[in-house]
Amino acid sequence: MRRVASAAVPDACSTRPRYRHRRSERTRGVSSRSLSSDRDDLVAQCTECALPNERARADAIARALDLRRDGYARCLIVGAETGALALRIASEDAACTALCVDASAAQLARCAETLGKTLALDAGEDVLGNARGVRFLRCDDMRALKPYHGPFDGVAFNAHLADRGGEDEARDAVTRAVLLCKPGARVVISERERGVGEGTGDGGMDFASIVRGLPLARVGGAKELGEASAPMRADDDENPLVFVVPSAFEIAKPFVLEAPVVTGFGRGSKQMGVPTANLDPELCGGEAFLSSLPLGVYFGWAKLAMESSWHECVLNVGKRPTFVDGDGATIEVHVMGASDAAKLYERDFYGETMRVEVRGFIRPEMRFESLPELVTRIRADIGLARNALASGAHARPSA
Ligand SMILES: Cc1cc2nc3c(=O)[nH]c(=O)nc-3n(C[C@H](O)[C@H](O)[C@H](O)COP(=O)(O)O)c2cc1C
């Protein structure tokens, strides 16, 4: 792994200072964690020259977050950087509270200094609460963030994702951010450097593949990035990428899955308390069809061929990355506890044909740290599915 040599820091910051330092840090495959101590040195040396440019970038991010649209707002800043963004949000958006997270304690301390605060992270800084202002949390990655830190009205990735070490890590970070957002929240991605690939040949990060399949709608971004075929880059200081988390999880084209129920791994009811019926993936269009779907959690209506009435259901089309027992896609349907279904669904019904009318998407599939975390999230999915189906927008199919 290549480390950043201090000799790589230019002496003079007068020529494109904001870009010069960052470029020396960027090396494909180097994770943000391995960069932190080098980066702390760089930031310390670059404070004076970076701040004016950072203010302009911070203004653009704050405008894109549009936090004041509902009066009071809570936002998440991922990447403390120089503190310019936290300062902008704290001072100009007085109705906001922000949680600023970073892997580097020194970065956070520097950000706090910009805000005129001193940080005692080791003394257990309070990261919860509704008081106005900025709170700080040192964490190595987004997995440390819990639902009670949010829900957020806006998330800003502040010159952070291109340092994550690869597309998978960046996608995981954005996915986790989306899960912490309220419907209608904005997700803003801003990378600091234009021409990120100069000298490294990596051509910069294309965010199109990172956000593909996530429940996010694009609402803005650099003008030259507008064409669908162009790579979606986020390194225009004035025009960050802006997405919105939809308030309803519609899918463009509802679809039907119909297949016999086959045996699964038996964890659903025994270990998780969430019984599922596994549909034979081969008879649901096979790998070709399943790979055309975003893997994740959907909701809709389900019934066995022998039944006359439909039941609310939530289903996972995915590869169960939390477990290590195979990576083929499966379709697991949890039929929600309608009282008339309870008796029928208590027994095994392998071989019976189940039909599922899929109406909406809830979230992408993810790897959870533990079984209880997965079960907690599935319970939240069930709640979201119930609300969506009760809204009347997804009428029960006729028998
Ligand atoms: C609504 C729902 C959401 C799920 N989400 C995930 C997920 O995000 N990640 C994951 O690894 N597995 C997820 N699963 C799959 C579970 O891991 C799976 O149901 C469990 O392994 C039980 O499988 P079994 O009944 O075949 O043993 C989800 C299942 C359901 C029903």
PDBQT file of the ligand as one rigid body, heavy atoms in Angstrom, charges set to zero:
ROOT
HETATM    1  C1  LIG A 401     -37.894  -8.210   4.416  1.00  0.00    +0.000 C 
HETATM    2  C2  LIG A 401     -36.561  -8.904   4.376  1.00  0.00    +0.000 A 
HETATM    3  C3  LIG A 401     -35.395  -8.145   4.283  1.00  0.00    +0.000 A 
HETATM    4  C4  LIG A 401     -34.154  -8.768   4.263  1.00  0.00    +0.000 A 
HETATM    5  N1  LIG A 401     -33.033  -7.998   4.174  1.00  0.00    +0.000 NA
HETATM    6  C5  LIG A 401     -31.823  -8.586   4.185  1.00  0.00    +0.000 A 
HETATM    7  C6  LIG A 401     -30.636  -7.804   4.110  1.00  0.00    +0.000 A 
HETATM    8  O1  LIG A 401     -30.652  -6.579   3.963  1.00  0.00    +0.000 OA
HETATM    9  N2  LIG A 401     -29.452  -8.446   4.179  1.00  0.00    +0.000 N 
HETATM   10  C7  LIG A 401     -29.355  -9.813   4.299  1.00  0.00    +0.000 A 
HETATM   11  O2  LIG A 401     -28.251 -10.322   4.361  1.00  0.00    +0.000 OA
HETATM   12  N3  LIG A 401     -30.453 -10.576   4.324  1.00  0.00    +0.000 NA
HETATM   13  C8  LIG A 401     -31.679  -9.996   4.279  1.00  0.00    +0.000 A 
HETATM   14  N4  LIG A 401     -32.806 -10.762   4.308  1.00  0.00    +0.000 N 
HETATM   15  C9  LIG A 401     -32.689 -12.200   4.152  1.00  0.00    +0.000 C 
HETATM   16  C10 LIG A 401     -32.529 -12.916   5.423  1.00  0.00    +0.000 C 
HETATM   17  O3  LIG A 401     -31.159 -13.000   5.634  1.00  0.00    +0.000 OA
HETATM   18  C11 LIG A 401     -33.147 -14.265   5.246  1.00  0.00    +0.000 C 
HETATM   19  O4  LIG A 401     -34.515 -14.105   5.272  1.00  0.00    +0.000 OA
HETATM   20  C12 LIG A 401     -32.680 -15.212   6.272  1.00  0.00    +0.000 C 
HETATM   21  O5  LIG A 401     -31.367 -15.561   5.942  1.00  0.00    +0.000 OA
HETATM   22  C13 LIG A 401     -33.577 -16.436   6.388  1.00  0.00    +0.000 C 
HETATM   23  O6  LIG A 401     -33.456 -17.229   5.283  1.00  0.00    +0.000 OA
HETATM   24  P1  LIG A 401     -34.033 -18.718   5.325  1.00  0.00    +0.000 P 
HETATM   25  O7  LIG A 401     -35.481 -18.618   5.746  1.00  0.00    +0.000 OA
HETATM   26  O8  LIG A 401     -33.842 -19.218   3.936  1.00  0.00    +0.000 OA
HETATM   27  O9  LIG A 401     -33.218 -19.444   6.319  1.00  0.00    +0.000 OA
HETATM   28  C14 LIG A 401     -34.068 -10.175   4.332  1.00  0.00    +0.000 A 
HETATM   29  C15 LIG A 401     -35.252 -10.940   4.408  1.00  0.00    +0.000 A 
HETATM   30  C16 LIG A 401     -36.481 -10.322   4.434  1.00  0.00    +0.000 A 
HETATM   31  C17 LIG A 401     -37.720 -11.150   4.528  1.00  0.00    +0.000 C 
ENDROOT
TORSDOF 0
